[in-house]
Amino acid sequence: MSPARYRSVSASALAVAALLATAAPAVQAAPASSGAAASPAVAAAPDIPLANVKAHLTQLQSIATANGGNRAHGRTGYKASIDYVKAKLDAAGYTTALQQFTSGGATGYNLVADWPGGDPNQVLMAGSHLDSVTSGAGINDNGSGSAAVLETALAVSRAQLAPDKHLRFAWWGAEELGLVGSKYYVNNLAATERAKLDGYLNFDMIGSPNAGYFVYDDDPVIEQTFKSYFAGLSVPTEIETEGDGRSDHAPFKSAGVPVGGLFTGASNTKSSAQAQKWGGTAGQSFDRCYHSSCDTTANINDTALDRNSDAVAHAIWTLSAGTVEPPTGEVFSSTTDVAVPDAGAAVTSSIAVTGRTGNAPTALQVGVDIKHTWRGDLVVDLLAPDGTAYRLKSASSSDSADNVIATYTVNASSETANGTWKLQVRDTASQDTGYIDSWKLTF
């Protein structure tokens, strides 16, 4: 997972159009839509063998050991990692393509792999960054996500899956330098190419040794797909906030593609409440070896890696089959613009909820559309009619993307439904401005 703001990229001479023609010649343009839940007839995803995923991690560790101890951008260990993944996919029947770019004076690579078939107008994409930092082998960050995505792609091949949607998998380069590879890929897609993407799923650090179970809260259908899976295991989840805007979903989200993903935690500290529900050690980082030399194959929680790898496959099987609209309910909304002062006091936008009985639901959907030139500056809260604040988004100096366009889920079951609800927004830093465009509550 990247710790820094985006950096500039020097593009190589490789034409992205040629890459796309090689990787997926049959794909045509269509409007983007939310990732769709499966119809009842969808076959269950296979169990992803933990031993297979760990075998990939062993190979990535061996590659790092043989190449100066890391798999970082511009180093021989990264190219060897790309070659390893590509060989597996080529043998499994994928159409693969290397996308080349330049960053920091060194050549970088993205690997894109397309599975034949599926609706060419609806592309479901899953990805992870394959590079490590220079200080270590990067086995949790992000060998874990890369290995799980690879083994899921190989499971698609073993099952000869024929999904309704076209499947595409990707492994990104130079994420640790500021999402360079994924940003390059998205920025060089024509508008018609972007419009094909029905959803992008991101997996960055999913085997943290002191693991939590965090789900991205961006697209509601993708989010619910993961939450439902973990609920079936009786594993509680929380909304992912530590890495918001710091991994490869961010460029897709900024381009309007529905995104989602999983995360088990990095340098943040596990609370007592989190340790009580997930196990592990309170007061300790989710991953004490984050961006360190000790991020080796010994730095993996097998249970977390196993559960999350199976969740990756569940999402691929579910979201690539059929089209169902997101859950709907009674909607109350506001479209009145409210300016957010630069580094100023908090402002609010109000919605009057009437005609409801009893309390708000346990899964109150809060849809937010805030236009802002540096979303990391913003703190966003939902204020219940009695004034109780529910934190939707915290400020993050590393989140450089534009705008906050997301749907958050709030357990508001202790609140009376009827009354005036408010969206409160505060800009915590100077030099960037914006406004509340619209927001809504879905009961």
N, C-alpha and C positions, 0 to 999 in steps of 0.2 A: 504494500500500500504506500502510496506516495505521501511524503511529509510536506511537500512544498507547493507553492503556487505554480501555475503553468509557466513553462519557458517557451521561447520561440523555437520554431523548427525550420531547418533548411531542407526543402524538398529535393529529393533526387529526381533524375530525369525520367524515372519510370512513369509511364502513363497509367493512371488508375483505370481508365476505360479499358485498356488492354488487359489489366489484371482481372477486371470483372468479366470480361469476355472469356478469359481462360477459365476462371473459377466457376462461373455460373452462367453460361451463355443463354439459358432458356428463360432467365428471370426478366419479367416485364414490370412496368410501373403500375402502382395502385395506391389509393389513399392509405395513410397509416391509420391503424386502429389500436385499441387496447389489446393486450394479450388476452386470448380467449380461453375460458374454462372448457373442459371436455364435455362431450355429450355422454349420456349414461353408457353407451356401447363401447367406450374406449377401453382397450385392453390395459391391464395394470402394467406399470413399469417393472422391469426385472430388478432383482436385488443386485446392487453393484458390489462385486466381491472386494472386501477391504484388502485382501492379499494382493489383488491386481493393482489397486491404487497405490499401495505401499511399495510394490515392485517398481512402479514409475518413479516414486520418490527416491528409491535406492539408486536408480539410474541417474537421476538428477544430482544426487549427492556425489556419485562416482565421477560424473562429469566435472562438478565443481572442484573436487579433490585433485583431479588431473589437470586442472586449468587455473592454478593459482588460488584456489579456495573460494571462487565465486563464479556467478553466471551473469555478470553485469553487462549492461549495454556497451557495445564496442569491444568486449573481451571475447577471447576464444571460447570461453565456457558458455556464453550466450548462444553463439552460432551452433555449437555442438548440441545444445538443448533443443534449438529449433530443428536441427537435422534429425534428432531422435524422434521428436513428435511427428514430424512430417513423414518419416519412414513408416511409422505405425499406421498413419492414416492412409498413405498411398497403398499399403498392403491390404487395407480394409475396404478399398473401393471408393474412397473419396477423391474428388477433384480438388487438388490443393494448389495454392499459389503463394509465393513469397512476395510481399510488398516491401519495397526498399525505401528508406528515408535516411536523412542525415541529421544528426544532432550532436552538438559539441565537437564537431569535426570528425565524428566516427559514424560509420554506416550501421544502421539499425534495420531490423526486420520485423514485420508482422507476418504471421502465418494464417491464411484463411482457407477453410476446408468446407466444401459443399457436398451434401449428401444428395444423390440424384432423386428426382421426383418431387412431389408436393406441388401445391398451388404456386406458380411462379409469381403471382401477385401478392402473396402473403409469405414473408420470410421471417421465421423465428430464429433469432441469433443468440448464442451463448458464448461467453468469452472469459478470459482471465489473462493477467499479465504473467509472462514467463521469465522476465528478468529479475535478478536479485540486486541488492546493493553490493558495493564493492567489498564490504567488510565480512561477508559470509555467503554460505551456499543458498540461503533463501528457501529453506525447505517448507516452512509454514508460509512465509511471505515471499513468493506465492507458488511454491511447488505444490502446495495442498490444493489450491483451486485449479491449477493447471492439470494436475494428475486426475482430479475428479472429472473435469470436463473431458479430458482425453479418454478416460475409461468409459464415460457415458457415450461418447461418440463411437467407441468401439462396440459398445453394447447395442447401439442402433444398427451397426453393421451385422453383428451376430444374429440379431432378431430379424434382419432384413425388413426393418420398419418401413411402412409405406404411409407416412403421415399425410394429413390433409394439407398442411403447410410445408413449405420448403425449409429445410434445416441447414443452418450455416453455423460453423464453429470457428472461433478465432483465438489466437494466442498473441498477445501484444508485446511489443518491445518498448524499452525506455520508459516504462511507467514510473519507475523510481526517480526519473528526472523531471517529472511533471506531466504525466499522462501523454507523453510525446507520441507514441505509436498509435494509440486509439484516437487521439485528437487528429492526427494526420489522416487516418483512415476516414473519419467522419467528414472532415473539412474537404476532402478530395472526392467525396461522393457527389454526383450530380443530384439535383433536387428530385429527379425521378427515381434515382437509386435509393435515396433516403426514404422516399414515400413507400417503397416496397417493404420496409422493415416494420413488421407487426409488433415486435418487441425485442428488447435486448436484456439478457440475464447475465449478471456479473458475479463472479465468485473469486473473492480476494481474501485469503486467510480464513480457512474453514476447518483448521485442525489445531487451534491454539491450545497449549497445554493446560491452561486454567480457564477452560472454554466457557463462553456464554453463547446463547443462541439468539442471534439478532437477524431481523428481517427488514429489508428496505421497505419504506412506506410510500413509494412513489406511485406506481400504477396499482389501482385497487384490486384488479383481478389477479395480477401476478402476486401481489402481496398476500391475498387470500389463499392462493394456491399453495404457497409455502406454509402459511399459518395452519391451514387445514391438515397438511401433511404432518406437521409436528404435533398438532392436537391429537391426531390419531395415534401418536407414540406417547401421549400424555407428557410431552415435553413443552413447558411454557416458553414463550418467546417474548422478546422485547423489540421495540423499534430501534433500528440501527441509526446512531447519531455520530459516533466517533469518526467514522470514515466518510461522512456525507460530503460529497464533492471532491473526495481525495482519491477516487479510484476510477476505473475506465468506463463506468456507466455515465460519468458526468458529461463528456462530449456528446453522447447519444441523447441524454436528457435535454441538453441545451439546444439540440437540433429538433426537438419535438418528438423523439421516439419514446414510446412507453418503456420504462425500465424497471428492473427489480433485481433482487439478489440476496445473498446470505453472507454472514460474517460472524466470526467467533471472538473478536476482540483483539486489540493490539496493546498499546502502552497504558490505556486507561486502567484504573484500579477496580477490581471486583468488590462490590459492596457486600455487607453482611446479608442483606435480603437476597441478593443474587446468589451468594454461596449457599444459602438455605434452600433455594429452589433448584439450583443446578449442580450443587456440589462444588468441590474445589476449595480454594483458600481465599477468604475475605482479606482485604487489605493488601492484596498482591495483584500485580498486573495480569491481565488475561494472557499476555505473552511476554515474559521477562526477557526473552531473547530477541525481541523485535528489533530488526535492523542491526543485529549483532552477530559475532562469529559463532555463537552457540546455537544459531538457528540451523540445526542439523536434523538428521532423521531421528535423533533422540528428543527433539522438541515438538513432538506430535502427540496429541490426545487421540488415541485410536477410536474411542467411542464417538467423539465429535466428528472425526473425519468420516467414519462409517455412516453416521446418521446424515451428515450433510451431503455425502456422495450419493446416497439413495434419494435424498431430496432433489438433487440436481436432475437425476433421471426421472423422478416423478414429475417435475415441472416440464421437462422436455416432452415426455409422453402426453401429458395433460394439455399443455398449451398449444401443441402442434396439431391437435385433433379438434376439428369442429369450431364453431363460433357461437358463443353465448354472450349476451350483453352483461355488463357488470350488475351486481345486485342493485335493485332500485327500491326506493321508499319515498315518503313524502319529503319534498324538497322546499326549503326556505332559502332565499338568496338575496344578496345585495349587489347591485352593479354601480353604485355610486362611488366615484373616484375619491380617494382620500390621500392627500399628499403626505409623504413620510419625510419629515425634516431631516436634513443632513446632520448627523451627530446630535440630534435634538431629543426632545421629550417624546414619550410614547404617544401614539395616536390610536384611535379606535374607530371601527366601523360596526354599526349595529344592525341586528336582524331581530324582528319581533316574531316570536313563535306563538301561535294561537291555535286553538282547536284540538290540541293534543290532550290525552288523558294520562295521568300518572307521571312516572319519571322518564327521563331520557334513556336511550338504549345503552347496553354495554359496549356496543360497537357504533357509536355515533360517528358518521363520516363528515369530516371537515375539509371541504375543497377550497383551496387557496390559490389565487392568482395575483401575485404581487410583482409588479415590474420594478426592477432595480438593477443598477449597473455593477453591483458587487454583492451578491446575496449573502456572503459570509458575514457582512456587517449586521445582519438583521436578527433580532430576537422576536419570535412570534408566539403569542399565547392566545388561547381561547378562554374567554371570561364567561362563566355561567351566570344566570340571572342573579344569584346570591353573591356574586363577586369572586367566587373560587376560580383560581387561575390554573389552566392546564397547559403546560409547556408543549408546544408543537415543534419548535425549532430553536436551537441555541445558536449563538454567534460562533463563527469559526474563521480565524484569520487565513486559513489555507483554502477556503471554499471560494474560488474566484469566479465561478460561473455567474451568468446573468439570471435574474428572475427566480422567484419561488413559485413554481407551478406544481402543486402536489396535493394529494389527498391523504389526510391524517386520520387515524382511527383513535377515538377517545372513549374510555370507559366512563361514561357520564351517568351511570345508573343511580348514583346518589343524588342527582340533581332533578328538580322539577322541570318537566319539559317546557311548559308554557312560561313565557317571560322574554326579556330582552337579553339576547346573547351578543357578545361583542368579540371581534377579532382585534387584538391589540398588537401593534407593531412598533418596535423601537430600533432606530439606526444607532449603532454603538460606535461608529467610526466616521471620520470625515472623508470628503472628496468623492463620494458616490451618492446618487440620489434616486428616488423612485416614488412609487405610489401604490396604494391598494387599488387594484383594478376591479376585482370582484371576489366574492367568496360565497360559499353556500354550506348549509347543513342538511344532511340527508338522514332522516329518521327511519 
